[in-house]
Every structure is written in structure tokens, then in C-alpha cells.
Amino acid sequence: MPDNSVTLVGNVTRDPELRFTNTGQPTATFGLAVNRRWQNRQTQEWEEATSFFDVVCWREMAENVSESLTRGARIVVCGRLEQRSWETPDGDRRSKVEVVADEIGPSLRWATAQVTKNERRAPSDGGYRGGGRQAPPRNDEPPSGGAGYGYDEEPF
């Protein structure tokens, strides 16, 4: 089975923008710049290239990202690539490839970080931390008795 996973290390180019879907599900988007540097073997000069990516986060991660990240922060993003298509009001077709984040963390190569674990809240307690909206049903939980963590279990 082909695997569509990507890990990127780069700098946040714009502060995360937190929005909510019509059903109240949080989503956050931000930009990520990934630099690459190499030495040209013919000229012995150092060359650079920068790639820019749009990153999308959902649910609790979206809220955590919007509260934690700011422009310039160096982070590690693990996720998958997804292509999204739409039609403009003029009738033109557009598409883009985005990184849908599964995990995000600070890069500790040139910095330190202090991690604060959030209190887990059930939908009956007011849903997501931000705004007290009702959480939509999760379709990514393992079936009963299945392997892996359920969302009501602590991973550590």
C-alpha cells in the first residue's frame, strides 16, 4: 500500500488562522517555509532554495496551534499531502496541495521549549476548549476492542 506521509522542518511564515466549520469543528491554517542549502560542486559556491507549504490542522490540534505558534517559530510537521480543488466565481478551476498535519512540535535544534499538557474534555463537558462548541463525532477511533488508543485514553 502506498504511503503518503511527509515530515517537514521549517519556519512559520504567517500566524495560524483559526476558523470553525459549519458544524463547529476547529481548523487552523498557516504557512511554512522550508530552506535547503547545498554546495555547488562546480563553483564551490553555496546555493539556497526555499519551498513554501500551506499546513492545515483540525480539532484540538488546530486550537493548540493557534494558541502556541507565531510567525518565525521553527517547527517540525508530520502529516500527509492532500490536493484540494475548487472553482472560482469566474468559473476557473483551481487546485493546490496542502499538508494536513498529524503531529506538530517545536524544533529543538536551536531552541528550548516548555510543554504544557492540556486537560482533556469530553463533548459532554462543553466540547472543544475554545468556545464550548459541541464536538462532531470522530470517525478515526479504533473499533471497540481494537488496537491503538481511543480518544478517551491517555497516550502516556
Sequence and secondary structure as in RCSB ss.txt:
>XXXX:A:sequence
MPDNSVTLVGNVTRDPELRFTNTGQPTATFGLAVNRRWQNRQTQEWEEATSFFDVVCWREMAENVSESLTRGARI
VVCGRLEQRSWETPDGDRRSKVEVVADEIGPSLRWATAQVTKNERRAPSDGGYRGGGRQAPPRNDEPPSGGAGYG
YDEEPF
>XXXX:A:secstr
     EEEEEEEEEEEEEEE TT  EEEEEEEEEEEEEE TTT  EEEEEEEEEEEEEHHHHHHHHHH  TT EE
EEEEEEEEEEEE TTS EEEEEEEEEEEEEE  SS            GGGTSSTTT       S S  TT SS  
TTS   
